[in-house]
Amino acid sequence: MVRHSAGALAVLGDSGCAEVVARLLGIGRAMAARGLRALEATGLTTAGRFRHPVVEAAALDILDHDHRAHLHRRAAALLYDVGAEPDEVARHLLAARHAVGPWAMSVLRDAAEQLLMRDDVLTAISCLELARRSCAVERRRAEILLRLTVATRRMDPAAAETHLAELVTELRAGRLTSTETERLGHLLLGCGRLEEATEVLGRLGTPGDPGSSRLATGFHASALWEPLIRARPDPEPGDEKSSRPPMPATGIWDLPGDGTNASASDTAEHVLRSLPLTDTTLVIVVNAVRVLCRTGSYETAALWCKRLLGEAAGRELPGWKAQFLALQAEIALCRGLLADTEEYARQALACVPRCSRSVFVGGPLASRVLAATAMGRYDEATRQLDHPVPEALFRSVYGLAYLRARGHYYLALDRPLAAVRDFLDAGGLVRRWGIDRPTLMPWRSDAAEAFLRLGEPRRADRLLREQLARTPDDDPQVRGVSLRLRAQIADPPERLSLLTEAVNDLKSSGDRLSLARAPADLGAVYRERGESTRAGATIRRAWHLANDCGARALCERILPGGPGRQSPGDNAGRSEAALSGSELRVVELAANGHTNREIAARLCVTVSTVEQHLTRAYRKLEISRRQELPARLYTHIESRV
């Protein structure tokens, strides 16, 4: 009797008591009580609980496998009858690997919800997988699979997308209800798979379908984002693909607000302050941070991203963590922090297993390719482009970044024809999806640069004029890049004013890498005008900007071999030794006693970047120790007042 009581108590765990043990073993309550007292007399238990988990595990191990599964099935039914919590009942169903009947399906679904609220995602996934395998009612399987997809996305985007593909197959076979179809469409939108989302949600517009009225003006991913959706522009006249009707798109992948960057940025911040991070809001929150980045609010975007990344990491959700690491890579790229870009993107890819099977891979891969290309590490960029990607990537929003990155890689390798194909393909997708905004995807200036390399200035000029016409007045980054390229086409008298305006725009944008290119072109114009001193100073400033970003390829293009050394008393030499804005911010904090880690946290960069800035600053300030910083920094600043 002691052995049977030990086995029953080990199976029941915290639910063990004489009455439940009696029902589990099919014996009288008095006999069960005697068995428990005898067990306690051995010293193995106290107050109806095993004294040590090792003893409890041993009591389970001596049970025959089939008998143990039988006891777990009985325990699940007994606990369900007495009204135990769903997760407690589900524990026994999972141990038995068996769930039969509507009550078991209900328990597993409810337990999964409870477990997800506690971020016990792996157990929740196990519950839903068991429910899916055991469900005998075909019409309920899709609903379970939808829940499973949402839960799985927290851990493994590739596995979640595999479930989405299964659901699309179920839809095509006519086995999804309107409600399930709408949920599937929203999940596809959240994963950025706009082509499939169009197909799925388009079915809800079928005449007579109860969902058609809700989707009469396009489909919406979430009521939470509804107020942020702005009207999408009509297709452009002369579009080569105008015969294909543009697909409706949701505001979650577009810019919110009234069309200005300021409005979009304000709306995004309001969203971030208002919404908690949940399965429903994830895509909205991620895109709100992305909007801040795209509209030039780099510091704010970095702070929000760091906060959200900390939450995802603290909750041990690698799928979500990968999303925010990929965002950090995008933000670092926009700030000209190429080494940080590469590191954040690498971490994002490392977070998720089997990432090559997910369209999400396109985002961090694009960041790594762009960073490696700018740093002149073309072999590394080639390795990243050799990384396998799913075919569905090129039907998703992540494919846009990938196409753009590959296009710039081709440009760097002097393959402009291949580059222009990728840029135009990206442009065709954003136009088809109704999210054609230069702030989000400046494909026209990308393609214009490729056309200039191909010797087709007219096509380049047309694209640049179109882009400038579509760019908000408060988007200095896109304007500055467009003006710099237009200067290459303009007549000599106009070139100087265009480049001067481009430099001013890019200075205010915060995009240091794009800024480095503009003064390099401006210096060349000064040289053509015979202003050699001014040309030299301007070109050296461009070189230092590019060098500060780590853009070795651009440095070599601006000044092959780097700027020559000059005597300390030479004015040009003093200009070269000036600290960049990033170096100055780091040095000021270091001089005030902050550690490298504290500086990195405050500026939202990596410790490695802080160390690089300090190394360059020490060399420019001609010091070797941190203790010398306060006095030398003061002298340095005074000399430039």
Secondary structure as the mmCIF struct_conf table of DSSP 4:
data_model
#
loop_
_struct_conf.conf_type_id
_struct_conf.id
_struct_conf.beg_label_comp_id
_struct_conf.beg_label_asym_id
_struct_conf.beg_label_seq_id
_struct_conf.end_label_comp_id
_struct_conf.end_label_asym_id
_struct_conf.end_label_seq_id
HELX_RH_AL_P HELX_RH_AL_P1 VAL A 2 LEU A 12
HELX_RH_3T_P HELX_RH_3T_P1 GLY A 13 SER A 15
HELX_RH_AL_P HELX_RH_AL_P2 ALA A 18 LEU A 25
TURN_TY1_P TURN_TY1_P1 GLY A 26 GLY A 26
HELX_RH_AL_P HELX_RH_AL_P3 ARG A 29 ALA A 41
TURN_TY1_P TURN_TY1_P2 THR A 42 GLY A 43
BEND BEND1 LEU A 44 LEU A 44
STRN STRN1 THR A 45 THR A 46
TURN_TY1_P TURN_TY1_P3 ALA A 47 GLY A 48
STRN STRN2 ARG A 49 PHE A 50
BEND BEND2 ARG A 51 HIS A 52
HELX_RH_AL_P HELX_RH_AL_P4 PRO A 53 ASP A 61
TURN_TY1_P TURN_TY1_P4 ILE A 62 ILE A 62
BEND BEND3 LEU A 63 LEU A 63
HELX_RH_AL_P HELX_RH_AL_P5 HIS A 65 ASP A 81
TURN_TY1_P TURN_TY1_P5 VAL A 82 GLY A 83
HELX_RH_AL_P HELX_RH_AL_P6 PRO A 86 ALA A 96
TURN_TY1_P TURN_TY1_P6 ARG A 97 ARG A 97
BEND BEND4 GLY A 101 GLY A 101
HELX_RH_AL_P HELX_RH_AL_P7 PRO A 102 MET A 117
TURN_TY1_P TURN_TY1_P7 ARG A 118 ASP A 119
HELX_RH_AL_P HELX_RH_AL_P8 VAL A 121 SER A 134
HELX_RH_AL_P HELX_RH_AL_P9 GLU A 138 ARG A 153
TURN_TY1_P TURN_TY1_P8 ARG A 154 MET A 155
HELX_RH_AL_P HELX_RH_AL_P10 PRO A 157 ARG A 172
TURN_TY1_P TURN_TY1_P9 ALA A 173 GLY A 174
HELX_RH_AL_P HELX_RH_AL_P11 SER A 178 GLY A 190
TURN_TY1_P TURN_TY1_P10 CYS A 191 GLY A 192
HELX_RH_AL_P HELX_RH_AL_P12 LEU A 194 GLY A 202
HELX_RH_3T_P HELX_RH_3T_P2 ARG A 203 GLY A 205
BEND BEND5 THR A 206 THR A 206
TURN_TY1_P TURN_TY1_P11 PRO A 207 GLY A 208
TURN_TY1_P TURN_TY1_P12 PRO A 210 SER A 212
HELX_RH_3T_P HELX_RH_3T_P3 SER A 213 LEU A 215
TURN_TY1_P TURN_TY1_P13 ALA A 216 THR A 217
BEND BEND6 ALA A 221 ALA A 221
TURN_TY1_P TURN_TY1_P14 ALA A 223 TRP A 225
HELX_RH_3T_P HELX_RH_3T_P4 GLU A 226 LEU A 228
HELX_LH_PP_P HELX_LH_PP_P1 ALA A 231 GLU A 236
TURN_TY1_P TURN_TY1_P15 PRO A 237 GLY A 238
TURN_TY1_P TURN_TY1_P16 GLU A 240 SER A 243
BEND BEND7 ARG A 244 ARG A 244
HELX_LH_PP_P HELX_LH_PP_P2 PRO A 245 PRO A 248
HELX_RH_3T_P HELX_RH_3T_P5 GLY A 251 TRP A 253
BEND BEND8 ASP A 254 ASP A 254
BEND BEND9 GLY A 257 THR A 260
HELX_RH_AL_P HELX_RH_AL_P13 ASN A 261 SER A 274
TURN_TY1_P TURN_TY1_P17 ASP A 279 THR A 281
HELX_RH_AL_P HELX_RH_AL_P14 LEU A 282 ARG A 294
TURN_TY1_P TURN_TY1_P18 THR A 295 GLY A 296
HELX_RH_AL_P HELX_RH_AL_P15 TYR A 298 GLY A 314
TURN_TY1_P TURN_TY1_P19 ARG A 315 GLU A 316
HELX_RH_AL_P HELX_RH_AL_P16 PRO A 318 CYS A 334
TURN_TY1_P TURN_TY1_P20 ARG A 335 GLY A 336
HELX_RH_AL_P HELX_RH_AL_P17 LEU A 338 CYS A 351
BEND BEND10 VAL A 352 VAL A 352
TURN_TY1_P TURN_TY1_P21 PRO A 353 ARG A 354
HELX_RH_3T_P HELX_RH_3T_P6 CYS A 355 ARG A 357
BEND BEND11 SER A 358 SER A 358
HELX_RH_3T_P HELX_RH_3T_P7 VAL A 359 VAL A 361
HELX_RH_AL_P HELX_RH_AL_P18 GLY A 362 ALA A 374
TURN_TY1_P TURN_TY1_P22 MET A 375 GLY A 376
HELX_RH_AL_P HELX_RH_AL_P19 TYR A 378 LEU A 385
TURN_TY1_P TURN_TY1_P23 ASP A 386 ASP A 386
BEND BEND12 HIS A 387 HIS A 387
HELX_RH_3T_P HELX_RH_3T_P8 GLU A 391 ARG A 395
BEND BEND13 SER A 396 SER A 396
HELX_RH_AL_P HELX_RH_AL_P20 VAL A 397 ALA A 412
TURN_TY1_P TURN_TY1_P24 LEU A 413 ASP A 414
HELX_RH_AL_P HELX_RH_AL_P21 PRO A 416 TRP A 433
TURN_TY1_P TURN_TY1_P25 GLY A 434 GLY A 434
TURN_TY1_P TURN_TY1_P26 PRO A 438 LEU A 440
HELX_RH_AL_P HELX_RH_AL_P22 TRP A 443 ARG A 453
TURN_TY1_P TURN_TY1_P27 LEU A 454 GLY A 455
HELX_RH_AL_P HELX_RH_AL_P23 PRO A 457 ARG A 470
BEND BEND14 THR A 471 THR A 471
TURN_TY1_P TURN_TY1_P28 ASP A 473 ASP A 474
HELX_RH_AL_P HELX_RH_AL_P24 PRO A 476 ALA A 487
TURN_TY1_P TURN_TY1_P29 GLN A 488 ILE A 489
BEND BEND15 ALA A 490 ALA A 490
HELX_RH_AL_P HELX_RH_AL_P25 PRO A 492 SER A 509
TURN_TY1_P TURN_TY1_P30 GLY A 510 GLY A 510
HELX_RH_AL_P HELX_RH_AL_P26 ARG A 512 GLU A 528
TURN_TY1_P TURN_TY1_P31 ARG A 529 GLY A 530
HELX_RH_AL_P HELX_RH_AL_P27 SER A 532 CYS A 549
TURN_TY1_P TURN_TY1_P32 GLY A 550 GLY A 550
HELX_RH_AL_P HELX_RH_AL_P28 ARG A 552 ILE A 558
BEND BEND16 LEU A 559 LEU A 559
TURN_TY1_P TURN_TY1_P33 PRO A 560 GLY A 561
HELX_LH_PP_P HELX_LH_PP_P3 PRO A 563 ARG A 565
TURN_TY1_P TURN_TY1_P34 PRO A 568 GLY A 569
HELX_RH_AL_P HELX_RH_AL_P29 ASN A 571 GLU A 576
TURN_TY1_P TURN_TY1_P35 ALA A 577 ALA A 577
HELX_LH_PP_P HELX_LH_PP_P4 ALA A 578 SER A 580
HELX_RH_AL_P HELX_RH_AL_P30 GLY A 581 ALA A 591
TURN_TY1_P TURN_TY1_P36 ASN A 592 GLY A 593
HELX_RH_AL_P HELX_RH_AL_P31 ASN A 596 LEU A 603
TURN_TY1_P TURN_TY1_P37 CYS A 604 CYS A 604
HELX_RH_AL_P HELX_RH_AL_P32 VAL A 607 LEU A 621
TURN_TY1_P TURN_TY1_P38 GLU A 622 GLU A 622
BEND BEND17 ARG A 625 ARG A 625
HELX_RH_3T_P HELX_RH_3T_P9 ARG A 626 GLU A 628
HELX_RH_AL_P HELX_RH_AL_P33 LEU A 629 GLU A 638
TURN_TY1_P TURN_TY1_P39 SER A 639 ARG A 640
#
